[in-house]
Amino acid sequence: MSADISATISAEPIDDHAKARVLVQALPHMQRYDDAIIVVKYGGHAMGDEQVARDFAQDIVLLEQSGVNPVVVHGGGPQIGAMLAKLGIKSEFAAGLRITDKATVEIVEMVLAGSINKSLVGFINEAGGKALGLSGKDGNMVVASKVTRSVRDPGSDIEHEIDLGFVGEPSSVDTTVLDQILGRELIPVLAPVATGKDGGTFNVNADTFAGAIAGALGAKRLLLLTDVPGVLDRNKELIKELTIGEARALIADGTISGGMIPKVETCIYALEQGVEGVVILDGKVSHSVLLELFTDHGAGTLITR
């Protein structure tokens, strides 16, 4: 059925009978997710193509119209990097995270909660939805604490702690604002910027932010849209499904490595917080959200407890 729907989405125009068949095939999946909360993290690299972003917006509107309660969390690493370069601010990274000083965090908030957030809100509204752009600071939705990381010096092999500046990780999530929005034909679009306990601003990894939101809401699904098909085995073939135990074993034996490790760890965290299933999938594929949720085949790697 996945192939049928993929072809139908990409091949336009189609006749009315084909449209009817697609809807009938999708019906059991629509019923499965009726009134469910689906958190979708839309990655910075996947957001680079405007047409793909518009297709994504259509997917989100269709979800809401189908009785699903979508919550969108977006990233923006490449866009932040481009703006910092434009302003002559050099980016430094350590342990895979951007070192965020006071000047940088102001740019991060401007790009994430400003230009990217409102662009995505605009695409969703243009597609017929009613999107509401927010950040983790609104209503104290996400309170973060400072992240510390240790790195090993390659010369001396001695570990030392590094100061990442205004980089945080969620310490608490208050769903009051989201509870008021969901189920009212409104689609929250969240920028991963959080407040600190002292009222400051923290830049939070978008995957981690989405995992915390999904866990607090008890979401049925968390979709992590990125720029890879999903989790790959040693032969670079897509792994369709994994349990937490299997995922941890693949991390331990090196099959899951590099930037995929924190994504999978976010999946495990969300599952342990009560999310039913987490999917890592390629956000550059047109209508990937619909292919994942409304077809038998799916579109990425599903991780479950």
Sequence and secondary structure as in RCSB ss.txt:
>XXXX:A:sequence
MSADISATISAEPIDDHAKARVLVQALPHMQRYDDAIIVVKYGGHAMGDEQVARDFAQDIVLLEQSGVNPVVVHG
GGPQIGAMLAKLGIKSEFAAGLRITDKATVEIVEMVLAGSINKSLVGFINEAGGKALGLSGKDGNMVVASKVTRS
VRDPGSDIEHEIDLGFVGEPSSVDTTVLDQILGRELIPVLAPVATGKDGGTFNVNADTFAGAIAGALGAKRLLLL
TDVPGVLDRNKELIKELTIGEARALIADGTISGGMIPKVETCIYALEQGVEGVVILDGKVSHSVLLELFTDHGAG
TLITR
>XXXX:A:secstr
 HHHHHHHHHS S  HHHHHHHHHHHHHHHHHTTT EEEEEE TTTTSSHHHHHHHHHHHHHHHHTT EEEEEE 
 HHHHHHHHHHTT    EETTEE B HHHHHHHHIIIIIIIHHHHHHHHHHTT  EEEEETTGGG EEEEEEEEE
EE TTT  EEEEEEEEEEEEEEE  HHHHHHTTTT EEEEESEEEETTS EEEE HHHHHHHHHHHHT SEEEEE
ESSSS B TTS B  EEEHHHHHHHHHTTSS TTHHHHHHHHHHHHHTT SEEEEEETTSTTHHHHHHSSSS SE
EEEE 
